[in-house]
């Protein structure tokens, strides 16, 4: 079982797919793109996230997206965690595992959500606001002396799978996040998990 676990945040720990579609549609409306459905979002979501936005808004810059995203998320409902995941993370921490977060979410958003989810002190390291997680994964591995053979990256999109593979670590794709299972399978993660029971068998 892995000693080091790296989590993505939104779509893995934070249960926010429906909220994310609402945010995306607010951004699309602001810049003149047609709204999309939940299914279309999940079929087309790809990271780094500007690859997704530029499918619909080719001229949108990351600065424009970031500003619009902050406005939209400020109007979103209070964040909720995927049921039971905080208890799983705390159990992993108590068992001696090293826990880290690598996310494209904004620091001010995640810090508040960590408190709301009862996860203060649960993480050994975090890299946030990472548009492209490629550099971040190597930074986390190096500064925490994570052994590649003893580390997993848990995500919900193509990006976590690709980045984890590039770092030579195991990848775990969860099916309750932003991407449909079919899209995840195409990326060949080491594990696909559908619920917390299946995730426990990977990390414990």
C-alpha positions, 0 to 999 in steps of 0.5 A: 500500500502507498505511503504517500498520497497526492490528492486533486481537490475539486471533483475528488475531495470537493463534491462540486460537479454540478456547481462547476457546470453552473460556474462554467455557464456563468463564464460562458454567458459573460463572454458570449458562449452558449451554455452547456449541459452537465453531460456535455461538460463531463464529456468535454472536460479536459485539463489544463483547464484552458484547453477546455475553455478555449474549445468554446472561447478560443480567444479567452485568456487565462487572466480573463478566465481567472477573474471571471471564475473568482466572481462566479465561485463567490456566488456559488453555494457553500462547498460540500465534500464527497461523503466520507472522504474527510474521514478516509483522509484523516484515517490515512494521516493517522496511519502514518501516510504522507498526504498532499494536495495538487490542485488548480483551485485558488488558495483562498478557496481551498483554505476555507474549504479545508476548515469547513471539511474538518481537514486542518492539519491533514495535509503535509504539503499543498501546491495550489493554483496550478494550471498545469500540474506537470511542474507541481508533481515534480516539486511535491515529489522532490521537496517531500522525498516521495519514493515513486514506487510508494506514491499515488496521485488521485484525480478525476481527469485526464490531467492527473493520470497523465501527470502521474504517469510522467512522474512515474507514480501510480494513478487513481481515477475516481468516477464521481468527478468532472470526467466520465468513466469512459474518458478516464479509461481511455487514459489507462490509469492504474486504478479506476474507483467508483466509491470510497470502499474501492478507494480504501482497497487502493490506499490501505 
